[in-house]
Amino acid sequence: MTPLRFIILAILIFLAYRLLVGSLKNGKNGEKQQKAVKNGGPVNDVLVEDPICHTLVPRQQAIHLQHKDSIVYFCSEACCNIFIKQGEGK
Ligand SMILES: [Zn+2]
């Protein structure tokens, strides 16, 4: 192996190492962002589906209804009332 090839190889290993460390850092940042969403962090653009009219609504603007163990989201009180009436009918 000539000295020049050795230097090129060393540079390639160095670049590969930098790339690996960079991707690991990005992975950690991704984890932090996911945790923020789980804790109800400042993410306002999450879309939720209205089970009555199947409209996608931003969660902060949606009507919330505690239903059994989960929260159901509606685009309007009208849809929320329809859902409650359907539940009573069963
Ligand atoms: Zn609706």
PDB file of the backbone (N, CA, C, O) and the ligand in Angstrom, with CONECT records:
HET     ZN  A 101       1
ATOM      1  N   MET A   1       0.855  -1.213   0.000  1.00  0.00           N
ATOM      2  CA  MET A   1       0.000   0.000   0.000  1.00  0.00           C
ATOM      3  C   MET A   1       0.882   1.250   0.000  1.00  0.00           C
ATOM      4  O   MET A   1       1.741   1.403   0.868  1.00  0.00           O
ATOM      5  N   THR A   2       0.673   2.140  -0.966  1.00  0.00           N
ATOM      6  CA  THR A   2       1.475   3.379  -1.037  1.00  0.00           C
ATOM      7  C   THR A   2       0.983   4.353   0.019  1.00  0.00           C
ATOM      8  O   THR A   2      -0.164   4.256   0.457  1.00  0.00           O
ATOM      9  N   PRO A   3       1.832   5.296   0.440  1.00  0.00           N
ATOM     10  CA  PRO A   3       1.420   6.283   1.463  1.00  0.00           C
ATOM     11  C   PRO A   3       0.173   7.064   1.051  1.00  0.00           C
ATOM     12  O   PRO A   3      -0.675   7.350   1.897  1.00  0.00           O
ATOM     13  N   LEU A   4       0.042   7.418  -0.244  1.00  0.00           N
ATOM     14  CA  LEU A   4      -1.105   8.201  -0.715  1.00  0.00           C
ATOM     15  C   LEU A   4      -2.398   7.411  -0.504  1.00  0.00           C
ATOM     16  O   LEU A   4      -3.396   7.957  -0.033  1.00  0.00           O
ATOM     17  N   ARG A   5      -2.373   6.127  -0.854  1.00  0.00           N
ATOM     18  CA  ARG A   5      -3.582   5.296  -0.668  1.00  0.00           C
ATOM     19  C   ARG A   5      -3.946   5.204   0.814  1.00  0.00           C
ATOM     20  O   ARG A   5      -5.120   5.204   1.186  1.00  0.00           O
ATOM     21  N   PHE A   6      -2.905   5.125   1.646  1.00  0.00           N
ATOM     22  CA  PHE A   6      -3.137   5.029   3.083  1.00  0.00           C
ATOM     23  C   PHE A   6      -3.837   6.286   3.600  1.00  0.00           C
ATOM     24  O   PHE A   6      -4.745   6.210   4.428  1.00  0.00           O
ATOM     25  N   ILE A   7      -3.394   7.456   3.092  1.00  0.00           N
ATOM     26  CA  ILE A   7      -4.005   8.739   3.514  1.00  0.00           C
ATOM     27  C   ILE A   7      -5.469   8.798   3.062  1.00  0.00           C
ATOM     28  O   ILE A   7      -6.350   9.195   3.825  1.00  0.00           O
ATOM     29  N   ILE A   8      -5.714   8.390   1.790  1.00  0.00           N
ATOM     30  CA  ILE A   8      -7.090   8.410   1.263  1.00  0.00           C
ATOM     31  C   ILE A   8      -7.979   7.489   2.099  1.00  0.00           C
ATOM     32  O   ILE A   8      -9.113   7.835   2.431  1.00  0.00           O
ATOM     33  N   LEU A   9      -7.444   6.308   2.436  1.00  0.00           N
ATOM     34  CA  LEU A   9      -8.201   5.348   3.246  1.00  0.00           C
ATOM     35  C   LEU A   9      -8.512   5.942   4.616  1.00  0.00           C
ATOM     36  O   LEU A   9      -9.619   5.799   5.134  1.00  0.00           O
ATOM     37  N   ALA A  10      -7.507   6.618   5.195  1.00  0.00           N
ATOM     38  CA  ALA A  10      -7.698   7.231   6.519  1.00  0.00           C
ATOM     39  C   ALA A  10      -8.791   8.303   6.457  1.00  0.00           C
ATOM     40  O   ALA A  10      -9.614   8.413   7.366  1.00  0.00           O
ATOM     41  N   ILE A  11      -8.790   9.101   5.364  1.00  0.00           N
ATOM     42  CA  ILE A  11      -9.815  10.151   5.204  1.00  0.00           C
ATOM     43  C   ILE A  11     -11.200   9.513   5.074  1.00  0.00           C
ATOM     44  O   ILE A  11     -12.166   9.989   5.670  1.00  0.00           O
ATOM     45  N   LEU A  12     -11.289   8.431   4.291  1.00  0.00           N
ATOM     46  CA  LEU A  12     -12.575   7.751   4.096  1.00  0.00           C
ATOM     47  C   LEU A  12     -13.103   7.204   5.428  1.00  0.00           C
ATOM     48  O   LEU A  12     -14.292   7.320   5.724  1.00  0.00           O
ATOM     49  N   ILE A  13     -12.212   6.611   6.223  1.00  0.00           N
ATOM     50  CA  ILE A  13     -12.632   6.080   7.535  1.00  0.00           C
ATOM     51  C   ILE A  13     -13.110   7.223   8.424  1.00  0.00           C
ATOM     52  O   ILE A  13     -14.118   7.103   9.121  1.00  0.00           O
ATOM     53  N   PHE A  14     -12.370   8.340   8.390  1.00  0.00           N
ATOM     54  CA  PHE A  14     -12.742   9.505   9.190  1.00  0.00           C
ATOM     55  C   PHE A  14     -14.128  10.027   8.791  1.00  0.00           C
ATOM     56  O   PHE A  14     -14.955  10.342   9.647  1.00  0.00           O
ATOM     57  N   LEU A  15     -14.368  10.112   7.464  1.00  0.00           N
ATOM     58  CA  LEU A  15     -15.662  10.601   6.971  1.00  0.00           C
ATOM     59  C   LEU A  15     -16.786   9.641   7.369  1.00  0.00           C
ATOM     60  O   LEU A  15     -17.872  10.071   7.756  1.00  0.00           O
ATOM     61  N   ALA A  16     -16.513   8.339   7.270  1.00  0.00           N
ATOM     62  CA  ALA A  16     -17.521   7.343   7.644  1.00  0.00           C
ATOM     63  C   ALA A  16     -17.853   7.458   9.130  1.00  0.00           C
ATOM     64  O   ALA A  16     -19.010   7.329   9.532  1.00  0.00           O
ATOM     65  N   TYR A  17     -16.829   7.699   9.934  1.00  0.00           N
ATOM     66  CA  TYR A  17     -17.017   7.857  11.377  1.00  0.00           C
ATOM     67  C   TYR A  17     -17.868   9.096  11.680  1.00  0.00           C
ATOM     68  O   TYR A  17     -18.775   9.048  12.511  1.00  0.00           O
ATOM     69  N   ARG A  18     -17.561  10.211  10.991  1.00  0.00           N
ATOM     70  CA  ARG A  18     -18.326  11.450  11.178  1.00  0.00           C
ATOM     71  C   ARG A  18     -19.797  11.239  10.815  1.00  0.00           C
ATOM     72  O   ARG A  18     -20.699  11.705  11.511  1.00  0.00           O
ATOM     73  N   LEU A  19     -20.015  10.524   9.703  1.00  0.00           N
ATOM     74  CA  LEU A  19     -21.366  10.254   9.220  1.00  0.00           C
ATOM     75  C   LEU A  19     -22.136   9.439  10.262  1.00  0.00           C
ATOM     76  O   LEU A  19     -23.306   9.706  10.536  1.00  0.00           O
ATOM     77  N   LEU A  20     -21.458   8.440  10.838  1.00  0.00           N
ATOM     78  CA  LEU A  20     -22.077   7.555  11.831  1.00  0.00           C
ATOM     79  C   LEU A  20     -22.457   8.345  13.085  1.00  0.00           C
ATOM     80  O   LEU A  20     -23.565   8.209  13.603  1.00  0.00           O
ATOM     81  N   VAL A  21     -21.525   9.170  13.566  1.00  0.00           N
ATOM     82  CA  VAL A  21     -21.793   9.977  14.764  1.00  0.00           C
ATOM     83  C   VAL A  21     -22.930  10.956  14.490  1.00  0.00           C
ATOM     84  O   VAL A  21     -23.795  11.166  15.340  1.00  0.00           O
ATOM     85  N   GLY A  22     -22.924  11.560  13.286  1.00  0.00           N
ATOM     86  CA  GLY A  22     -23.985  12.515  12.925  1.00  0.00           C
ATOM     87  C   GLY A  22     -25.350  11.858  12.917  1.00  0.00           C
ATOM     88  O   GLY A  22     -26.316  12.433  13.418  1.00  0.00           O
ATOM     89  N   SER A  23     -25.446  10.650  12.352  1.00  0.00           N
ATOM     90  CA  SER A  23     -26.739   9.963  12.284  1.00  0.00           C
ATOM     91  C   SER A  23     -27.206   9.550  13.671  1.00  0.00           C
ATOM     92  O   SER A  23     -28.407   9.554  13.940  1.00  0.00           O
ATOM     93  N   LEU A  24     -26.277   9.193  14.559  1.00  0.00           N
ATOM     94  CA  LEU A  24     -26.654   8.842  15.932  1.00  0.00           C
ATOM     95  C   LEU A  24     -27.240  10.053  16.650  1.00  0.00           C
ATOM     96  O   LEU A  24     -28.223   9.927  17.380  1.00  0.00           O
ATOM     97  N   LYS A  25     -26.639  11.231  16.445  1.00  0.00           N
ATOM     98  CA  LYS A  25     -27.154  12.453  17.069  1.00  0.00           C
ATOM     99  C   LYS A  25     -28.558  12.766  16.559  1.00  0.00           C
ATOM    100  O   LYS A  25     -29.440  13.135  17.335  1.00  0.00           O
ATOM    101  N   ASN A  26     -28.760  12.618  15.244  1.00  0.00           N
ATOM    102  CA  ASN A  26     -30.083  12.880  14.678  1.00  0.00           C
ATOM    103  C   ASN A  26     -31.120  11.928  15.267  1.00  0.00           C
ATOM    104  O   ASN A  26     -32.252  12.329  15.536  1.00  0.00           O
ATOM    105  N   GLY A  27     -30.735  10.673  15.464  1.00  0.00           N
ATOM    106  CA  GLY A  27     -31.644   9.687  16.041  1.00  0.00           C
ATOM    107  C   GLY A  27     -32.085  10.098  17.429  1.00  0.00           C
ATOM    108  O   GLY A  27     -33.258   9.956  17.776  1.00  0.00           O
ATOM    109  N   LYS A  28     -31.146  10.615  18.240  1.00  0.00           N
ATOM    110  CA  LYS A  28     -31.506  11.054  19.589  1.00  0.00           C
ATOM    111  C   LYS A  28     -32.477  12.233  19.550  1.00  0.00           C
ATOM    112  O   LYS A  28     -33.418  12.292  20.341  1.00  0.00           O
ATOM    113  N   ASN A  29     -32.246  13.180  18.620  1.00  0.00           N
ATOM    114  CA  ASN A  29     -33.165  14.319  18.500  1.00  0.00           C
ATOM    115  C   ASN A  29     -34.566  13.840  18.136  1.00  0.00           C
ATOM    116  O   ASN A  29     -35.558  14.357  18.649  1.00  0.00           O
ATOM    117  N   GLY A  30     -34.644  12.848  17.247  1.00  0.00           N
ATOM    118  CA  GLY A  30     -35.936  12.295  16.850  1.00  0.00           C
ATOM    119  C   GLY A  30     -36.675  11.719  18.043  1.00  0.00           C
ATOM    120  O   GLY A  30     -37.887  11.892  18.170  1.00  0.00           O
ATOM    121  N   GLU A  31     -35.943  11.027  18.925  1.00  0.00           N
ATOM    122  CA  GLU A  31     -36.569  10.466  20.126  1.00  0.00           C
ATOM    123  C   GLU A  31     -37.160  11.572  20.990  1.00  0.00           C
ATOM    124  O   GLU A  31     -38.277  11.447  21.492  1.00  0.00           O
ATOM    125  N   LYS A  32     -36.407  12.650  21.160  1.00  0.00           N
ATOM    126  CA  LYS A  32     -36.882  13.758  21.992  1.00  0.00           C
ATOM    127  C   LYS A  32     -38.179  14.335  21.431  1.00  0.00           C
ATOM    128  O   LYS A  32     -39.106  14.633  22.184  1.00  0.00           O
ATOM    129  N   GLN A  33     -38.244  14.493  20.113  1.00  0.00           N
ATOM    130  CA  GLN A  33     -39.444  15.055  19.495  1.00  0.00           C
ATOM    131  C   GLN A  33     -40.643  14.134  19.707  1.00  0.00           C
ATOM    132  O   GLN A  33     -41.751  14.603  19.968  1.00  0.00           O
ATOM    133  N   GLN A  34     -40.421  12.813  19.593  1.00  0.00           N
ATOM    134  CA  GLN A  34     -41.523  11.879  19.802  1.00  0.00           C
ATOM    135  C   GLN A  34     -42.026  11.946  21.229  1.00  0.00           C
ATOM    136  O   GLN A  34     -43.232  11.884  21.467  1.00  0.00           O
ATOM    137  N   LYS A  35     -41.099  12.074  22.194  1.00  0.00           N
ATOM    138  CA  LYS A  35     -41.506  12.171  23.595  1.00  0.00           C
ATOM    139  C   LYS A  35     -42.344  13.422  23.823  1.00  0.00           C
ATOM    140  O   LYS A  35     -43.328  13.390  24.561  1.00  0.00           O
ATOM    141  N   ALA A  36     -41.949  14.536  23.183  1.00  0.00           N
ATOM    142  CA  ALA A  36     -42.696  15.783  23.344  1.00  0.00           C
ATOM    143  C   ALA A  36     -44.135  15.596  22.879  1.00  0.00           C
ATOM    144  O   ALA A  36     -45.059  16.125  23.497  1.00  0.00           O
ATOM    145  N   VAL A  37     -44.337  14.844  21.787  1.00  0.00           N
ATOM    146  CA  VAL A  37     -45.685  14.606  21.285  1.00  0.00           C
ATOM    147  C   VAL A  37     -46.474  13.764  22.278  1.00  0.00           C
ATOM    148  O   VAL A  37     -47.643  14.042  22.547  1.00  0.00           O
ATOM    149  N   LYS A  38     -45.820  12.719  22.827  1.00  0.00           N
ATOM    150  CA  LYS A  38     -46.512  11.843  23.766  1.00  0.00           C
ATOM    151  C   LYS A  38     -46.938  12.587  25.029  1.00  0.00           C
ATOM    152  O   LYS A  38     -47.994  12.303  25.596  1.00  0.00           O
ATOM    153  N   ASN A  39     -46.114  13.541  25.468  1.00  0.00           N
ATOM    154  CA  ASN A  39     -46.430  14.288  26.682  1.00  0.00           C
ATOM    155  C   ASN A  39     -47.406  15.432  26.416  1.00  0.00           C
ATOM    156  O   ASN A  39     -47.678  16.227  27.315  1.00  0.00           O
ATOM    157  N   GLY A  40     -47.929  15.525  25.213  1.00  0.00           N
ATOM    158  CA  GLY A  40     -48.834  16.617  24.878  1.00  0.00           C
ATOM    159  C   GLY A  40     -48.098  17.936  24.758  1.00  0.00           C
ATOM    160  O   GLY A  40     -48.588  18.967  25.219  1.00  0.00           O
ATOM    161  N   GLY A  41     -46.942  17.912  24.151  1.00  0.00           N
ATOM    162  CA  GLY A  41     -46.105  19.098  23.984  1.00  0.00           C
ATOM    163  C   GLY A  41     -46.712  20.098  23.019  1.00  0.00           C
ATOM    164  O   GLY A  41     -47.862  19.953  22.605  1.00  0.00           O
ATOM    165  N   PRO A  42     -45.943  21.105  22.664  1.00  0.00           N
ATOM    166  CA  PRO A  42     -46.485  22.191  21.844  1.00  0.00           C
ATOM    167  C   PRO A  42     -46.616  21.827  20.369  1.00  0.00           C
ATOM    168  O   PRO A  42     -46.139  22.558  19.501  1.00  0.00           O
ATOM    169  N   VAL A  43     -47.258  20.705  20.089  1.00  0.00           N
ATOM    170  CA  VAL A  43     -47.503  20.312  18.696  1.00  0.00           C
ATOM    171  C   VAL A  43     -48.991  20.519  18.424  1.00  0.00           C
ATOM    172  O   VAL A  43     -49.825  19.768  18.929  1.00  0.00           O
ATOM    173  N   ASN A  44     -49.327  21.538  17.627  1.00  0.00           N
ATOM    174  CA  ASN A  44     -50.730  21.921  17.447  1.00  0.00           C
ATOM    175  C   ASN A  44     -51.320  21.411  16.147  1.00  0.00           C
ATOM    176  O   ASN A  44     -52.527  21.515  15.930  1.00  0.00           O
ATOM    177  N   ASP A  45     -50.476  20.856  15.272  1.00  0.00           N
ATOM    178  CA  ASP A  45     -50.968  20.528  13.934  1.00  0.00           C
ATOM    179  C   ASP A  45     -51.284  19.052  13.775  1.00  0.00           C
ATOM    180  O   ASP A  45     -51.209  18.522  12.667  1.00  0.00           O
ATOM    181  N   VAL A  46     -51.637  18.373  14.866  1.00  0.00           N
ATOM    182  CA  VAL A  46     -51.997  16.962  14.775  1.00  0.00           C
ATOM    183  C   VAL A  46     -53.446  16.873  14.314  1.00  0.00           C
ATOM    184  O   VAL A  46     -54.335  17.470  14.923  1.00  0.00           O
ATOM    185  N   LEU A  47     -53.684  16.122  13.231  1.00  0.00           N
ATOM    186  CA  LEU A  47     -55.042  15.984  12.719  1.00  0.00           C
ATOM    187  C   LEU A  47     -55.704  14.755  13.324  1.00  0.00           C
ATOM    188  O   LEU A  47     -55.097  13.688  13.416  1.00  0.00           O
ATOM    189  N   VAL A  48     -56.954  14.917  13.735  1.00  0.00           N
ATOM    190  CA  VAL A  48     -57.728  13.799  14.268  1.00  0.00           C
ATOM    191  C   VAL A  48     -58.967  13.628  13.400  1.00  0.00           C
ATOM    192  O   VAL A  48     -59.467  14.592  12.819  1.00  0.00           O
ATOM    193  N   GLU A  49     -59.465  12.379  13.315  1.00  0.00           N
ATOM    194  CA  GLU A  49     -60.610  12.116  12.437  1.00  0.00           C
ATOM    195  C   GLU A  49     -61.900  12.093  13.238  1.00  0.00           C
ATOM    196  O   GLU A  49     -61.999  11.437  14.275  1.00  0.00           O
ATOM    197  N   ASP A  50     -62.870  12.813  12.744  1.00  0.00           N
ATOM    198  CA  ASP A  50     -64.219  12.810  13.288  1.00  0.00           C
ATOM    199  C   ASP A  50     -64.881  11.477  12.899  1.00  0.00           C
ATOM    200  O   ASP A  50     -65.003  11.194  11.708  1.00  0.00           O
ATOM    201  N   PRO A  51     -65.312  10.648  13.869  1.00  0.00           N
ATOM    202  CA  PRO A  51     -65.871   9.333  13.530  1.00  0.00           C
ATOM    203  C   PRO A  51     -67.258   9.415  12.890  1.00  0.00           C
ATOM    204  O   PRO A  51     -67.729   8.429  12.322  1.00  0.00           O
ATOM    205  N   ILE A  52     -67.921  10.575  12.971  1.00  0.00           N
ATOM    206  CA  ILE A  52     -69.261  10.731  12.404  1.00  0.00           C
ATOM    207  C   ILE A  52     -69.185  11.131  10.934  1.00  0.00           C
ATOM    208  O   ILE A  52     -69.731  10.435  10.077  1.00  0.00           O
ATOM    209  N   CYS A  53     -68.517  12.242  10.633  1.00  0.00           N
ATOM    210  CA  CYS A  53     -68.475  12.723   9.244  1.00  0.00           C
ATOM    211  C   CYS A  53     -67.117  12.487   8.588  1.00  0.00           C
ATOM    212  O   CYS A  53     -66.925  12.835   7.423  1.00  0.00           O
ATOM    213  N   HIS A  54     -66.159  11.892   9.335  1.00  0.00           N
ATOM    214  CA  HIS A  54     -64.831  11.534   8.829  1.00  0.00           C
ATOM    215  C   HIS A  54     -64.062  12.734   8.296  1.00  0.00           C
ATOM    216  O   HIS A  54     -63.287  12.613   7.347  1.00  0.00           O
ATOM    217  N   THR A  55     -64.280  13.898   8.915  1.00  0.00           N
ATOM    218  CA  THR A  55     -63.495  15.086   8.595  1.00  0.00           C
ATOM    219  C   THR A  55     -62.239  15.079   9.454  1.00  0.00           C
ATOM    220  O   THR A  55     -62.288  14.705  10.626  1.00  0.00           O
ATOM    221  N   LEU A  56     -61.109  15.494   8.874  1.00  0.00           N
ATOM    222  CA  LEU A  56     -59.883  15.625   9.655  1.00  0.00           C
ATOM    223  C   LEU A  56     -59.847  17.024  10.268  1.00  0.00           C
ATOM    224  O   LEU A  56     -59.951  18.023   9.556  1.00  0.00           O
ATOM    225  N   VAL A  57     -59.700  17.087  11.583  1.00  0.00           N
ATOM    226  CA  VAL A  57     -59.730  18.353  12.307  1.00  0.00           C
ATOM    227  C   VAL A  57     -58.432  18.501  13.098  1.00  0.00           C
ATOM    228  O   VAL A  57     -57.961  17.518  13.670  1.00  0.00           O
ATOM    229  N   PRO A  58     -57.822  19.728  13.152  1.00  0.00           N
ATOM    230  CA  PRO A  58     -56.696  19.938  14.061  1.00  0.00           C
ATOM    231  C   PRO A  58     -57.139  19.662  15.496  1.00  0.00           C
ATOM    232  O   PRO A  58     -58.183  20.151  15.928  1.00  0.00           O
ATOM    233  N   ARG A  59     -56.348  18.880  16.237  1.00  0.00           N
ATOM    234  CA  ARG A  59     -56.787  18.400  17.546  1.00  0.00           C
ATOM    235  C   ARG A  59     -57.152  19.539  18.497  1.00  0.00           C
ATOM    236  O   ARG A  59     -58.084  19.406  19.290  1.00  0.00           O
ATOM    237  N   GLN A  60     -56.427  20.656  18.424  1.00  0.00           N
ATOM    238  CA  GLN A  60     -56.698  21.765  19.341  1.00  0.00           C
ATOM    239  C   GLN A  60     -58.059  22.412  19.072  1.00  0.00           C
ATOM    240  O   GLN A  60     -58.665  22.985  19.978  1.00  0.00           O
ATOM    241  N   GLN A  61     -58.542  22.320  17.818  1.00  0.00           N
ATOM    242  CA  GLN A  61     -59.824  22.939  17.479  1.00  0.00           C
ATOM    243  C   GLN A  61     -60.982  21.961  17.610  1.00  0.00           C
ATOM    244  O   GLN A  61     -62.145  22.358  17.541  1.00  0.00           O
ATOM    245  N   ALA A  62     -60.667  20.681  17.800  1.00  0.00           N
ATOM    246  CA  ALA A  62     -61.715  19.660  17.813  1.00  0.00           C
ATOM    247  C   ALA A  62     -62.487  19.669  19.131  1.00  0.00           C
ATOM    248  O   ALA A  62     -61.989  20.132  20.157  1.00  0.00           O
ATOM    249  N   ILE A  63     -63.716  19.145  19.080  1.00  0.00           N
ATOM    250  CA  ILE A  63     -64.517  18.927  20.287  1.00  0.00           C
ATOM    251  C   ILE A  63     -64.043  17.614  20.918  1.00  0.00           C
ATOM    252  O   ILE A  63     -63.975  16.587  20.244  1.00  0.00           O
ATOM    253  N   HIS A  64     -63.719  17.652  22.208  1.00  0.00           N
ATOM    254  CA  HIS A  64     -63.224  16.457  22.898  1.00  0.00           C
ATOM    255  C   HIS A  64     -64.367  15.781  23.629  1.00  0.00           C
ATOM    256  O   HIS A  64     -65.194  16.444  24.256  1.00  0.00           O
ATOM    257  N   LEU A  65     -64.411  14.463  23.548  1.00  0.00           N
ATOM    258  CA  LEU A  65     -65.389  13.705  24.326  1.00  0.00           C
ATOM    259  C   LEU A  65     -64.706  12.486  24.920  1.00  0.00           C
ATOM    260  O   LEU A  65     -64.118  11.679  24.198  1.00  0.00           O
ATOM    261  N   GLN A  66     -64.784  12.355  26.234  1.00  0.00           N
ATOM    262  CA  GLN A  66     -64.243  11.168  26.905  1.00  0.00           C
ATOM    263  C   GLN A  66     -65.201  10.020  26.657  1.00  0.00           C
ATOM    264  O   GLN A  66     -66.348  10.055  27.101  1.00  0.00           O
ATOM    265  N   HIS A  67     -64.731   8.997  25.946  1.00  0.00           N
ATOM    266  CA  HIS A  67     -65.589   7.865  25.604  1.00  0.00           C
ATOM    267  C   HIS A  67     -64.905   6.592  26.070  1.00  0.00           C
ATOM    268  O   HIS A  67     -63.875   6.198  25.524  1.00  0.00           O
ATOM    269  N   LYS A  68     -65.485   5.942  27.092  1.00  0.00           N
ATOM    270  CA  LYS A  68     -64.869   4.755  27.698  1.00  0.00           C
ATOM    271  C   LYS A  68     -63.445   5.098  28.128  1.00  0.00           C
ATOM    272  O   LYS A  68     -63.267   6.002  28.944  1.00  0.00           O
ATOM    273  N   ASP A  69     -62.429   4.416  27.613  1.00  0.00           N
ATOM    274  CA  ASP A  69     -61.054   4.670  28.065  1.00  0.00           C
ATOM    275  C   ASP A  69     -60.299   5.621  27.154  1.00  0.00           C
ATOM    276  O   ASP A  69     -59.133   5.915  27.417  1.00  0.00           O
ATOM    277  N   SER A  70     -60.931   6.117  26.081  1.00  0.00           N
ATOM    278  CA  SER A  70     -60.210   6.963  25.137  1.00  0.00           C
ATOM    279  C   SER A  70     -60.962   8.264  24.914  1.00  0.00           C
ATOM    280  O   SER A  70     -62.117   8.410  25.314  1.00  0.00           O
ATOM    281  N   ILE A  71     -60.279   9.213  24.261  1.00  0.00           N
ATOM    282  CA  ILE A  71     -60.907  10.493  23.932  1.00  0.00           C
ATOM    283  C   ILE A  71     -61.252  10.480  22.449  1.00  0.00           C
ATOM    284  O   ILE A  71     -60.420  10.127  21.613  1.00  0.00           O
ATOM    285  N   VAL A  72     -62.495  10.868  22.126  1.00  0.00           N
ATOM    286  CA  VAL A  72     -62.949  10.928  20.741  1.00  0.00           C
ATOM    287  C   VAL A  72     -63.020  12.404  20.358  1.00  0.00           C
ATOM    288  O   VAL A  72     -63.409  13.246  21.167  1.00  0.00           O
ATOM    289  N   TYR A  73     -62.639  12.710  19.113  1.00  0.00           N
ATOM    290  CA  TYR A  73     -62.601  14.096  18.646  1.00  0.00           C
ATOM    291  C   TYR A  73     -63.629  14.310  17.554  1.00  0.00           C
ATOM    292  O   TYR A  73     -63.838  13.445  16.703  1.00  0.00           O
ATOM    293  N   PHE A  74     -64.281  15.490  17.583  1.00  0.00           N
ATOM    294  CA  PHE A  74     -65.304  15.822  16.587  1.00  0.00           C
ATOM    295  C   PHE A  74     -65.035  17.188  15.988  1.00  0.00           C
ATOM    296  O   PHE A  74     -64.395  18.036  16.609  1.00  0.00           O
ATOM    297  N   CYS A  75     -65.541  17.399  14.743  1.00  0.00           N
ATOM    298  CA  CYS A  75     -65.357  18.683  14.066  1.00  0.00           C
ATOM    299  C   CYS A  75     -66.291  19.716  14.668  1.00  0.00           C
ATOM    300  O   CYS A  75     -65.979  20.907  14.639  1.00  0.00           O
ATOM    301  N   SER A  76     -67.442  19.297  15.220  1.00  0.00           N
ATOM    302  CA  SER A  76     -68.418  20.238  15.746  1.00  0.00           C
ATOM    303  C   SER A  76     -69.243  19.578  16.842  1.00  0.00           C
ATOM    304  O   SER A  76     -69.211  18.358  17.001  1.00  0.00           O
ATOM    305  N   GLU A  77     -69.983  20.386  17.596  1.00  0.00           N
ATOM    306  CA  GLU A  77     -70.849  19.842  18.641  1.00  0.00           C
ATOM    307  C   GLU A  77     -71.952  18.987  18.047  1.00  0.00           C
ATOM    308  O   GLU A  77     -72.398  18.027  18.674  1.00  0.00           O
ATOM    309  N   ALA A  78     -72.404  19.329  16.826  1.00  0.00           N
ATOM    310  CA  ALA A  78     -73.459  18.553  16.174  1.00  0.00           C
ATOM    311  C   ALA A  78     -73.019  17.097  16.010  1.00  0.00           C
ATOM    312  O   ALA A  78     -73.772  16.178  16.333  1.00  0.00           O
ATOM    313  N   CYS A  79     -71.790  16.890  15.503  1.00  0.00           N
ATOM    314  CA  CYS A  79     -71.280  15.530  15.330  1.00  0.00           C
ATOM    315  C   CYS A  79     -71.127  14.847  16.688  1.00  0.00           C
ATOM    316  O   CYS A  79     -71.398  13.653  16.818  1.00  0.00           O
ATOM    317  N   CYS A  80     -70.696  15.600  17.695  1.00  0.00           N
ATOM    318  CA  CYS A  80     -70.526  15.063  19.041  1.00  0.00           C
ATOM    319  C   CYS A  80     -71.871  14.570  19.567  1.00  0.00           C
ATOM    320  O   CYS A  80     -71.951  13.492  20.156  1.00  0.00           O
ATOM    321  N   ASN A  81     -72.947  15.370  19.353  1.00  0.00           N
ATOM    322  CA  ASN A  81     -74.288  14.993  19.808  1.00  0.00           C
ATOM    323  C   ASN A  81     -74.786  13.741  19.091  1.00  0.00           C
ATOM    324  O   ASN A  81     -75.412  12.877  19.706  1.00  0.00           O
ATOM    325  N   ILE A  82     -74.506  13.642  17.782  1.00  0.00           N
ATOM    326  CA  ILE A  82     -74.909  12.445  17.024  1.00  0.00           C
ATOM    327  C   ILE A  82     -74.227  11.217  17.610  1.00  0.00           C
ATOM    328  O   ILE A  82     -74.850  10.167  17.765  1.00  0.00           O
ATOM    329  N   PHE A  83     -72.945  11.352  17.936  1.00  0.00           N
ATOM    330  CA  PHE A  83     -72.176  10.231  18.504  1.00  0.00           C
ATOM    331  C   PHE A  83     -72.774   9.807  19.845  1.00  0.00           C
ATOM    332  O   PHE A  83     -72.913   8.615  20.119  1.00  0.00           O
ATOM    333  N   ILE A  84     -73.129  10.795  20.684  1.00  0.00           N
ATOM    334  CA  ILE A  84     -73.696  10.485  22.004  1.00  0.00           C
ATOM    335  C   ILE A  84     -75.040   9.772  21.840  1.00  0.00           C
ATOM    336  O   ILE A  84     -75.323   8.800  22.541  1.00  0.00           O
ATOM    337  N   LYS A  85     -75.869  10.265  20.905  1.00  0.00           N
ATOM    338  CA  LYS A  85     -77.177   9.644  20.659  1.00  0.00           C
ATOM    339  C   LYS A  85     -77.031   8.224  20.163  1.00  0.00           C
ATOM    340  O   LYS A  85     -77.803   7.348  20.552  1.00  0.00           O
ATOM    341  N   GLN A  86     -76.036   7.979  19.298  1.00  0.00           N
ATOM    342  CA  GLN A  86     -75.792   6.614  18.809  1.00  0.00           C
ATOM    343  C   GLN A  86     -75.409   5.697  19.948  1.00  0.00           C
ATOM    344  O   GLN A  86     -75.829   4.541  20.001  1.00  0.00           O
ATOM    345  N   GLY A  87     -74.597   6.228  20.870  1.00  0.00           N
ATOM    346  CA  GLY A  87     -74.183   5.444  22.035  1.00  0.00           C
ATOM    347  C   GLY A  87     -75.348   5.101  22.920  1.00  0.00           C
ATOM    348  O   GLY A  87     -75.401   4.002  23.471  1.00  0.00           O
ATOM    349  N   GLU A  88     -76.315   6.044  23.075  1.00  0.00           N
ATOM    350  CA  GLU A  88     -77.484   5.791  23.910  1.00  0.00           C
ATOM    351  C   GLU A  88     -78.384   4.737  23.281  1.00  0.00           C
ATOM    352  O   GLU A  88     -79.009   3.941  23.981  1.00  0.00           O
ATOM    353  N   GLY A  89     -78.445   4.741  21.943  1.00  0.00           N
ATOM    354  CA  GLY A  89     -79.331   3.816  21.235  1.00  0.00           C
ATOM    355  C   GLY A  89     -78.932   2.357  21.430  1.00  0.00           C
ATOM    356  O   GLY A  89     -79.785   1.471  21.377  1.00  0.00           O
ATOM    357  N   LYS A  90     -77.635   2.097  21.655  1.00  0.00           N
ATOM    358  CA  LYS A  90     -77.179   0.705  21.737  1.00  0.00           C
ATOM    359  C   LYS A  90     -77.505   0.070  23.082  1.00  0.00           C
ATOM    360  O   LYS A  90     -77.187  -1.097  23.307  1.00  0.00           O
TER     361      LYS A  90
HETATM  362 ZN    ZN A 101     -68.092  16.139  11.943  1.00  0.00          ZN2+
END
